[in-house]
Amino acid sequence: MARDIYAYRQVAVESVWRAGRVEIHPVPGQAFSPELLVQCARRMADTDVYPLGTRFLLSAKLTDRLGGTPYLYAWHGDADVVLSAPACKKFLAEFKRGRI
């Protein structure tokens, strides 16, 4: 079954240390809460590959599993797009301008 490209949108996320482990969460300033978990490729949370605090641009969709807690899902096979601090700031500024 093919991915429904209309359900996905670009989201800036970052690696953070929470609950004794590295997790991926949305960057503040978007439609998604920074507390929302992100399910994505494990390599993004690997501090040997990317240092803690690295920001990524993902194509993700909001979902839940059988009525459970909502989370963002990004396909693990997508390329890792690392955002620099200026690029992340620019992305968030464009997002705010694009809101309805």
GUROSE-820765 format. One record per atom (N, C-alpha, C, O): atom name; chain; residue number from 1; x, y, z. Coordinates in Angstrom, 1 decimal. Example, Ala and Ser with C-alpha at 12.3 -4.5 7.8 and 13.67 -1.06 7.14 Angstrom:
DRENVEX atom mol seq      X      Y      Z
DRENVEX    N   A   1   13.2   -5.7    7.8
DRENVEX   CA   A   1   12.3   -4.5    7.8
DRENVEX    C   A   1   13.2   -3.3    7.8
DRENVEX    O   A   1   14.2   -3.3    8.5
DRENVEX    N   A   2   12.8   -2.2    7.1
DRENVEX   CA   A   2   13.7   -1.1    7.1
DRENVEX    C   A   2   12.9    0.0    7.9
DRENVEX    O   A   2   13.4    1.1    8.0
REM end
This chain:
DRENVEX atom mol seq      X      Y      Z
DRENVEX    N   A   1    0.8   -1.2    0.0
DRENVEX   CA   A   1    0.0    0.0    0.0
DRENVEX    C   A   1    0.9    1.2    0.0
DRENVEX    O   A   1    1.8    1.3    0.8
DRENVEX    N   A   2    0.6    2.2   -0.8
DRENVEX   CA   A   2    1.4    3.4   -1.0
DRENVEX    C   A   2    1.1    4.4    0.2
DRENVEX    O   A   2    0.0    4.3    0.8
DRENVEX    N   A   3    2.0    5.2    0.5
DRENVEX   CA   A   3    1.8    6.3    1.5
DRENVEX    C   A   3    0.9    7.3    1.0
DRENVEX    O   A   3    1.0    7.7   -0.2
DRENVEX    N   A   4    0.0    7.8    1.8
DRENVEX   CA   A   4   -0.9    8.9    1.5
DRENVEX    C   A   4   -0.1   10.2    1.7
DRENVEX    O   A   4    0.0   10.6    2.9
DRENVEX    N   A   5    0.4   10.8    0.7
DRENVEX   CA   A   5    1.2   12.0    0.8
DRENVEX    C   A   5    0.5   13.2    1.3
DRENVEX    O   A   5    1.1   14.1    1.8
DRENVEX    N   A   6   -0.8   13.2    1.3
DRENVEX   CA   A   6   -1.6   14.3    1.8
DRENVEX    C   A   6   -1.7   14.3    3.3
DRENVEX    O   A   6   -2.1   15.3    3.9
DRENVEX    N   A   7   -1.5   13.2    3.9
DRENVEX   CA   A   7   -1.6   13.1    5.4
DRENVEX    C   A   7   -0.3   13.6    6.0
DRENVEX    O   A   7   -0.3   13.9    7.2
DRENVEX    N   A   8    0.8   13.7    5.3
DRENVEX   CA   A   8    2.1   14.1    5.8
DRENVEX    C   A   8    2.4   15.6    5.6
DRENVEX    O   A   8    1.9   16.2    4.7
DRENVEX    N   A   9    3.1   16.2    6.6
DRENVEX   CA   A   9    3.5   17.6    6.5
DRENVEX    C   A   9    4.9   17.7    7.1
DRENVEX    O   A   9    5.3   16.9    7.9
DRENVEX    N   A  10    5.6   18.7    6.7
DRENVEX   CA   A  10    6.9   18.9    7.2
DRENVEX    C   A  10    6.9   19.4    8.6
DRENVEX    O   A  10    6.1   20.3    9.0
DRENVEX    N   A  11    7.7   18.8    9.5
DRENVEX   CA   A  11    7.8   19.2   10.9
DRENVEX    C   A  11    9.3   19.3   11.3
DRENVEX    O   A  11   10.1   18.4   10.9
DRENVEX    N   A  12    9.7   20.3   12.0
DRENVEX   CA   A  12   11.0   20.4   12.5
DRENVEX    C   A  12   11.0   19.7   13.9
DRENVEX    O   A  12   10.2   20.0   14.8
DRENVEX    N   A  13   12.0   18.8   14.1
DRENVEX   CA   A  13   12.1   18.0   15.3
DRENVEX    C   A  13   13.5   18.1   15.8
DRENVEX    O   A  13   14.4   18.5   15.1
DRENVEX    N   A  14   13.7   17.8   17.1
DRENVEX   CA   A  14   15.0   17.8   17.7
DRENVEX    C   A  14   15.2   16.7   18.7
DRENVEX    O   A  14   14.2   16.1   19.2
DRENVEX    N   A  15   16.4   16.3   18.9
DRENVEX   CA   A  15   16.7   15.2   19.9
DRENVEX    C   A  15   16.9   15.8   21.2
DRENVEX    O   A  15   17.6   16.8   21.4
DRENVEX    N   A  16   16.3   15.3   22.2
DRENVEX   CA   A  16   16.3   15.8   23.6
DRENVEX    C   A  16   16.5   14.6   24.6
DRENVEX    O   A  16   16.2   13.5   24.2
DRENVEX    N   A  17   17.0   14.9   25.7
DRENVEX   CA   A  17   17.2   13.9   26.8
DRENVEX    C   A  17   16.0   14.0   27.7
DRENVEX    O   A  17   15.8   15.0   28.4
DRENVEX    N   A  18   15.2   12.9   27.7
DRENVEX   CA   A  18   14.1   12.9   28.6
DRENVEX    C   A  18   13.9   11.5   29.1
DRENVEX    O   A  18   14.1   10.5   28.4
DRENVEX    N   A  19   13.5   11.3   30.4
DRENVEX   CA   A  19   13.2   10.1   31.0
DRENVEX    C   A  19   14.3    9.1   30.9
DRENVEX    O   A  19   14.1    7.9   30.7
DRENVEX    N   A  20   15.6    9.6   31.0
DRENVEX   CA   A  20   16.7    8.8   31.0
DRENVEX    C   A  20   17.1    8.2   29.6
DRENVEX    O   A  20   17.9    7.3   29.5
DRENVEX    N   A  21   16.6    8.8   28.5
DRENVEX   CA   A  21   17.0    8.4   27.2
DRENVEX    C   A  21   16.8    9.5   26.2
DRENVEX    O   A  21   16.2   10.5   26.5
DRENVEX    N   A  22   17.4    9.3   25.0
DRENVEX   CA   A  22   17.3   10.3   24.0
DRENVEX    C   A  22   15.9   10.1   23.2
DRENVEX    O   A  22   15.7    9.0   22.8
DRENVEX    N   A  23   15.2   11.2   23.1
DRENVEX   CA   A  23   13.9   11.1   22.4
DRENVEX    C   A  23   13.8   12.2   21.3
DRENVEX    O   A  23   14.6   13.1   21.4
DRENVEX    N   A  24   13.0   12.0   20.4
DRENVEX   CA   A  24   12.8   13.0   19.3
DRENVEX    C   A  24   11.4   13.7   19.6
DRENVEX    O   A  24   10.4   13.0   19.7
DRENVEX    N   A  25   11.4   15.0   19.6
DRENVEX   CA   A  25   10.2   15.8   19.8
DRENVEX    C   A  25   10.1   17.0   18.9
DRENVEX    O   A  25   11.2   17.4   18.4
DRENVEX    N   A  26    8.9   17.5   18.6
DRENVEX   CA   A  26    8.8   18.7   17.7
DRENVEX    C   A  26    9.5   19.9   18.4
DRENVEX    O   A  26    9.5   20.1   19.6
DRENVEX    N   A  27   10.1   20.8   17.5
DRENVEX   CA   A  27   10.6   22.0   18.0
DRENVEX    C   A  27    9.5   22.9   18.4
DRENVEX    O   A  27    8.5   23.0   17.7
DRENVEX    N   A  28    9.6   23.7   19.5
DRENVEX   CA   A  28    8.5   24.6   19.8
DRENVEX    C   A  28    8.3   25.7   18.8
DRENVEX    O   A  28    9.2   26.1   18.0
DRENVEX    N   A  29    7.0   26.1   18.7
DRENVEX   CA   A  29    6.7   27.2   17.7
DRENVEX    C   A  29    5.9   26.6   16.5
DRENVEX    O   A  29    5.8   27.3   15.5
DRENVEX    N   A  30    5.5   25.4   16.6
DRENVEX   CA   A  30    4.7   24.8   15.5
DRENVEX    C   A  30    3.3   24.4   16.0
DRENVEX    O   A  30    3.0   24.6   17.1
DRENVEX    N   A  31    2.6   23.8   15.1
DRENVEX   CA   A  31    1.2   23.3   15.5
DRENVEX    C   A  31    1.2   22.2   16.4
DRENVEX    O   A  31    0.2   21.9   17.1
DRENVEX    N   A  32    2.4   21.5   16.5
DRENVEX   CA   A  32    2.5   20.3   17.4
DRENVEX    C   A  32    3.2   20.6   18.7
DRENVEX    O   A  32    4.1   21.4   18.7
DRENVEX    N   A  33    2.7   20.1   19.8
DRENVEX   CA   A  33    3.3   20.3   21.1
DRENVEX    C   A  33    4.7   19.7   21.2
DRENVEX    O   A  33    5.0   18.7   20.6
DRENVEX    N   A  34    5.6   20.4   21.8
DRENVEX   CA   A  34    7.0   19.9   22.0
DRENVEX    C   A  34    7.0   18.6   22.9
DRENVEX    O   A  34    8.0   17.9   23.0
DRENVEX    N   A  35    5.9   18.3   23.6
DRENVEX   CA   A  35    5.8   17.1   24.4
DRENVEX    C   A  35    5.4   15.9   23.6
DRENVEX    O   A  35    5.5   14.8   24.1
DRENVEX    N   A  36    4.9   16.1   22.4
DRENVEX   CA   A  36    4.5   15.0   21.5
DRENVEX    C   A  36    5.6   14.1   21.1
DRENVEX    O   A  36    6.7   14.6   20.7
DRENVEX    N   A  37    5.5   12.8   21.3
DRENVEX   CA   A  37    6.6   11.9   20.8
DRENVEX    C   A  37    6.6   11.8   19.3
DRENVEX    O   A  37    5.6   12.0   18.7
DRENVEX    N   A  38    7.8   11.5   18.8
DRENVEX   CA   A  38    7.9   11.3   17.3
DRENVEX    C   A  38    8.5    9.9   17.1
DRENVEX    O   A  38    9.6    9.6   17.7
DRENVEX    N   A  39    7.8    9.1   16.3
DRENVEX   CA   A  39    8.4    7.8   16.0
DRENVEX    C   A  39    9.0    7.9   14.6
DRENVEX    O   A  39    8.4    8.2   13.6
DRENVEX    N   A  40   10.3    7.7   14.6
DRENVEX   CA   A  40   11.1    7.9   13.3
DRENVEX    C   A  40   12.3    6.9   13.4
DRENVEX    O   A  40   12.3    6.0   14.2
DRENVEX    N   A  41   13.2    7.1   12.5
DRENVEX   CA   A  41   14.4    6.2   12.4
DRENVEX    C   A  41   15.2    6.3   13.7
DRENVEX    O   A  41   15.4    7.4   14.2
DRENVEX    N   A  42   15.6    5.1   14.2
DRENVEX   CA   A  42   16.4    5.1   15.5
DRENVEX    C   A  42   17.7    5.8   15.3
DRENVEX    O   A  42   18.2    6.3   16.3
DRENVEX    N   A  43   18.3    5.9   14.1
DRENVEX   CA   A  43   19.6    6.6   14.0
DRENVEX    C   A  43   19.5    8.1   14.3
DRENVEX    O   A  43   20.6    8.6   14.7
DRENVEX    N   A  44   18.3    8.7   14.3
DRENVEX   CA   A  44   18.2   10.1   14.7
DRENVEX    C   A  44   18.4   10.3   16.2
DRENVEX    O   A  44   18.8   11.4   16.6
DRENVEX    N   A  45   18.2    9.3   17.0
DRENVEX   CA   A  45   18.3    9.4   18.4
DRENVEX    C   A  45   19.7    8.8   18.9
DRENVEX    O   A  45   20.0    8.7   20.1
DRENVEX    N   A  46   20.5    8.3   17.9
DRENVEX   CA   A  46   21.8    7.7   18.2
DRENVEX    C   A  46   22.8    8.9   18.4
DRENVEX    O   A  46   23.2    9.5   17.4
DRENVEX    N   A  47   23.3    9.1   19.6
DRENVEX   CA   A  47   24.3   10.2   19.8
DRENVEX    C   A  47   25.6    9.9   19.2
DRENVEX    O   A  47   26.5   10.8   19.2
DRENVEX    N   A  48   25.9    8.7   18.8
DRENVEX   CA   A  48   27.2    8.4   18.1
DRENVEX    C   A  48   27.1    9.0   16.6
DRENVEX    O   A  48   28.1    9.3   16.0
DRENVEX    N   A  49   25.9    9.1   16.1
DRENVEX   CA   A  49   25.7    9.6   14.7
DRENVEX    C   A  49   25.4   11.1   14.7
DRENVEX    O   A  49   26.0   11.8   14.0
DRENVEX    N   A  50   24.5   11.5   15.6
DRENVEX   CA   A  50   24.1   12.9   15.7
DRENVEX    C   A  50   24.1   13.3   17.1
DRENVEX    O   A  50   23.6   12.7   18.0
DRENVEX    N   A  51   24.8   14.5   17.4
DRENVEX   CA   A  51   24.8   14.9   18.8
DRENVEX    C   A  51   23.5   15.3   19.4
DRENVEX    O   A  51   22.6   15.7   18.6
DRENVEX    N   A  52   23.3   15.3   20.7
DRENVEX   CA   A  52   22.1   15.7   21.3
DRENVEX    C   A  52   21.8   17.1   21.0
DRENVEX    O   A  52   22.6   18.0   21.0
DRENVEX    N   A  53   20.5   17.4   20.7
DRENVEX   CA   A  53   20.1   18.7   20.3
DRENVEX    C   A  53   20.1   19.0   18.8
DRENVEX    O   A  53   19.7   20.0   18.3
DRENVEX    N   A  54   20.4   17.9   18.0
DRENVEX   CA   A  54   20.4   18.1   16.5
DRENVEX    C   A  54   18.9   18.2   16.1
DRENVEX    O   A  54   18.0   17.5   16.6
DRENVEX    N   A  55   18.7   19.1   15.1
DRENVEX   CA   A  55   17.4   19.4   14.6
DRENVEX    C   A  55   17.3   18.8   13.2
DRENVEX    O   A  55   18.2   18.8   12.4
DRENVEX    N   A  56   16.1   18.2   12.9
DRENVEX   CA   A  56   15.8   17.5   11.7
DRENVEX    C   A  56   14.6   18.1   11.1
DRENVEX    O   A  56   13.7   18.6   11.8
DRENVEX    N   A  57   14.4   18.0    9.8
DRENVEX   CA   A  57   13.2   18.3    9.1
DRENVEX    C   A  57   12.6   17.0    8.6
DRENVEX    O   A  57   13.2   16.3    7.8
DRENVEX    N   A  58   11.4   16.6    9.1
DRENVEX   CA   A  58   10.8   15.4    8.8
DRENVEX    C   A  58    9.5   15.6    8.0
DRENVEX    O   A  58    8.9   16.6    8.2
DRENVEX    N   A  59    9.1   14.6    7.3
DRENVEX   CA   A  59    7.8   14.5    6.7
DRENVEX    C   A  59    7.0   13.5    7.6
DRENVEX    O   A  59    7.3   12.3    7.6
DRENVEX    N   A  60    6.1   14.1    8.4
DRENVEX   CA   A  60    5.4   13.3    9.4
DRENVEX    C   A  60    3.9   13.5    9.4
DRENVEX    O   A  60    3.4   14.5    8.9
DRENVEX    N   A  61    3.2   12.5   10.0
DRENVEX   CA   A  61    1.8   12.7   10.1
DRENVEX    C   A  61    1.4   12.3   11.6
DRENVEX    O   A  61    2.0   11.6   12.3
DRENVEX    N   A  62    0.3   13.0   12.0
DRENVEX   CA   A  62   -0.2   12.7   13.4
DRENVEX    C   A  62   -1.1   11.5   13.3
DRENVEX    O   A  62   -1.9   11.3   12.5
DRENVEX    N   A  63   -0.8   10.6   14.2
DRENVEX   CA   A  63   -1.5    9.3   14.3
DRENVEX    C   A  63   -1.6    8.8   15.7
DRENVEX    O   A  63   -1.1    9.4   16.6
DRENVEX    N   A  64   -2.3    7.7   15.9
DRENVEX   CA   A  64   -2.4    7.0   17.2
DRENVEX    C   A  64   -2.5    5.5   16.8
DRENVEX    O   A  64   -2.8    5.1   15.7
DRENVEX    N   A  65   -2.3    4.7   17.8
DRENVEX   CA   A  65   -2.4    3.3   17.6
DRENVEX    C   A  65   -3.6    2.8   18.4
DRENVEX    O   A  65   -3.6    2.7   19.6
DRENVEX    N   A  66   -4.6    2.4   17.6
DRENVEX   CA   A  66   -5.9    1.9   18.2
DRENVEX    C   A  66   -6.4    2.8   19.3
DRENVEX    O   A  66   -6.8    2.3   20.3
DRENVEX    N   A  67   -6.5    4.1   19.0
DRENVEX   CA   A  67   -7.1    5.0   20.0
DRENVEX    C   A  67   -6.2    5.3   21.2
DRENVEX    O   A  67   -6.7    5.9   22.2
DRENVEX    N   A  68   -4.9    5.0   21.1
DRENVEX   CA   A  68   -4.0    5.3   22.2
DRENVEX    C   A  68   -3.5    6.8   22.1
DRENVEX    O   A  68   -4.2    7.7   21.6
DRENVEX    N   A  69   -2.4    7.0   22.7
DRENVEX   CA   A  69   -1.8    8.4   22.8
DRENVEX    C   A  69   -1.4    8.8   21.4
DRENVEX    O   A  69   -0.7    8.1   20.7
DRENVEX    N   A  70   -1.8   10.0   21.0
DRENVEX   CA   A  70   -1.3   10.5   19.7
DRENVEX    C   A  70    0.2   10.7   19.6
DRENVEX    O   A  70    0.8   11.1   20.6
DRENVEX    N   A  71    0.8   10.5   18.4
DRENVEX   CA   A  71    2.2   10.7   18.2
DRENVEX    C   A  71    2.4   11.1   16.8
DRENVEX    O   A  71    1.5   10.8   15.9
DRENVEX    N   A  72    3.6   11.6   16.4
DRENVEX   CA   A  72    3.9   11.9   15.1
DRENVEX    C   A  72    4.7   10.7   14.5
DRENVEX    O   A  72    5.6   10.1   15.2
DRENVEX    N   A  73    4.4   10.3   13.3
DRENVEX   CA   A  73    5.0    9.1   12.6
DRENVEX    C   A  73    5.7    9.6   11.4
DRENVEX    O   A  73    5.1   10.3   10.5
DRENVEX    N   A  74    7.0    9.3   11.3
DRENVEX   CA   A  74    7.8    9.5   10.1
DRENVEX    C   A  74    8.4    8.2    9.6
DRENVEX    O   A  74    8.9    7.5   10.4
DRENVEX    N   A  75    8.3    8.0    8.4
DRENVEX   CA   A  75    8.8    6.7    7.8
DRENVEX    C   A  75   10.3    6.6    8.0
DRENVEX    O   A  75   11.0    7.6    7.7
DRENVEX    N   A  76   10.8    5.5    8.5
DRENVEX   CA   A  76   12.2    5.3    8.8
DRENVEX    C   A  76   13.1    5.3    7.6
DRENVEX    O   A  76   14.3    5.5    7.8
DRENVEX    N   A  77   12.6    5.1    6.4
DRENVEX   CA   A  77   13.4    5.1    5.2
DRENVEX    C   A  77   13.7    6.5    4.6
DRENVEX    O   A  77   14.5    6.6    3.6
DRENVEX    N   A  78   13.0    7.5    5.1
DRENVEX   CA   A  78   13.3    8.8    4.5
DRENVEX    C   A  78   14.7    9.3    4.9
DRENVEX    O   A  78   15.3    8.9    5.8
DRENVEX    N   A  79   15.2   10.2    4.0
DRENVEX   CA   A  79   16.6   10.7    4.2
DRENVEX    C   A  79   16.6   11.6    5.5
DRENVEX    O   A  79   15.6   12.2    5.8
DRENVEX    N   A  80   17.7   11.6    6.2
DRENVEX   CA   A  80   17.9   12.5    7.3
DRENVEX    C   A  80   18.3   13.9    6.8
DRENVEX    O   A  80   19.3   14.1    6.2
DRENVEX    N   A  81   17.4   14.9    7.1
DRENVEX   CA   A  81   17.6   16.2    6.7
DRENVEX    C   A  81   17.9   17.0    8.0
DRENVEX    O   A  81   17.0   17.3    8.8
DRENVEX    N   A  82   19.2   17.3    8.2
DRENVEX   CA   A  82   19.7   18.0    9.4
DRENVEX    C   A  82   19.5   19.5    9.1
DRENVEX    O   A  82   19.8   20.1    8.1
DRENVEX    N   A  83   18.9   20.2   10.1
DRENVEX   CA   A  83   18.6   21.7   10.1
DRENVEX    C   A  83   19.6   22.4   10.9
DRENVEX    O   A  83   19.8   22.1   12.1
DRENVEX    N   A  84   20.3   23.4   10.4
DRENVEX   CA   A  84   21.2   24.2   11.2
DRENVEX    C   A  84   20.3   25.2   11.9
DRENVEX    O   A  84   19.1   25.3   11.7
DRENVEX    N   A  85   20.8   25.9   12.9
DRENVEX   CA   A  85   20.0   26.8   13.7
DRENVEX    C   A  85   19.4   27.9   12.8
DRENVEX    O   A  85   18.2   28.2   13.0
DRENVEX    N   A  86   20.1   28.5   11.9
DRENVEX   CA   A  86   19.5   29.6   11.0
DRENVEX    C   A  86   18.4   28.9   10.1
DRENVEX    O   A  86   17.4   29.6    9.9
DRENVEX    N   A  87   18.6   27.7    9.6
DRENVEX   CA   A  87   17.6   27.1    8.7
DRENVEX    C   A  87   16.4   26.7    9.5
DRENVEX    O   A  87   15.3   26.9    9.0
DRENVEX    N   A  88   16.5   26.3   10.8
DRENVEX   CA   A  88   15.4   26.0   11.6
DRENVEX    C   A  88   14.6   27.3   11.9
DRENVEX    O   A  88   13.3   27.2   11.8
DRENVEX    N   A  89   15.3   28.3   12.2
DRENVEX   CA   A  89   14.6   29.6   12.5
DRENVEX    C   A  89   13.8   30.1   11.3
DRENVEX    O   A  89   12.7   30.6   11.4
DRENVEX    N   A  90   14.4   30.0   10.1
DRENVEX   CA   A  90   13.8   30.3    8.8
DRENVEX    C   A  90   12.6   29.5    8.6
DRENVEX    O   A  90   11.5   30.0    8.2
DRENVEX    N   A  91   12.7   28.2    8.8
DRENVEX   CA   A  91   11.5   27.2    8.6
DRENVEX    C   A  91   10.4   27.6    9.5
DRENVEX    O   A  91    9.2   27.7    9.1
DRENVEX    N   A  92   10.7   27.9   10.8
DRENVEX   CA   A  92    9.6   28.3   11.7
DRENVEX    C   A  92    9.0   29.6   11.4
DRENVEX    O   A  92    7.8   29.8   11.5
DRENVEX    N   A  93    9.8   30.5   10.9
DRENVEX   CA   A  93    9.2   31.8   10.4
DRENVEX    C   A  93    8.3   31.7    9.2
DRENVEX    O   A  93    7.2   32.3    9.2
DRENVEX    N   A  94    8.7   30.8    8.3
DRENVEX   CA   A  94    7.8   30.6    7.1
DRENVEX    C   A  94    6.5   29.9    7.5
DRENVEX    O   A  94    5.5   30.2    7.0
DRENVEX    N   A  95    6.6   29.0    8.5
DRENVEX   CA   A  95    5.5   28.3    9.0
DRENVEX    C   A  95    4.5   29.2    9.6
DRENVEX    O   A  95    3.3   29.1    9.4
DRENVEX    N   A  96    5.0   30.2   10.4
DRENVEX   CA   A  96    4.1   31.1   11.1
DRENVEX    C   A  96    3.4   32.0   10.0
DRENVEX    O   A  96    2.2   32.3   10.2
DRENVEX    N   A  97    4.1   32.4    9.0
DRENVEX   CA   A  97    3.5   33.2    7.9
DRENVEX    C   A  97    2.4   32.4    7.2
DRENVEX    O   A  97    1.4   33.0    6.7
DRENVEX    N   A  98    2.6   31.1    7.1
DRENVEX   CA   A  98    1.7   30.3    6.3
DRENVEX    C   A  98    0.4   29.9    7.1
DRENVEX    O   A  98   -0.5   29.3    6.5
DRENVEX    N   A  99    0.3   30.2    8.4
DRENVEX   CA   A  99   -0.9   29.8    9.1
DRENVEX    C   A  99   -2.1   30.6    8.7
DRENVEX    O   A  99   -2.0   31.7    8.2
DRENVEX    N   A 100   -3.2   30.0    8.9
DRENVEX   CA   A 100   -4.5   30.6    8.5
DRENVEX    C   A 100   -5.1   31.3    9.7
DRENVEX    O   A 100   -6.1   31.9    9.6
REM end
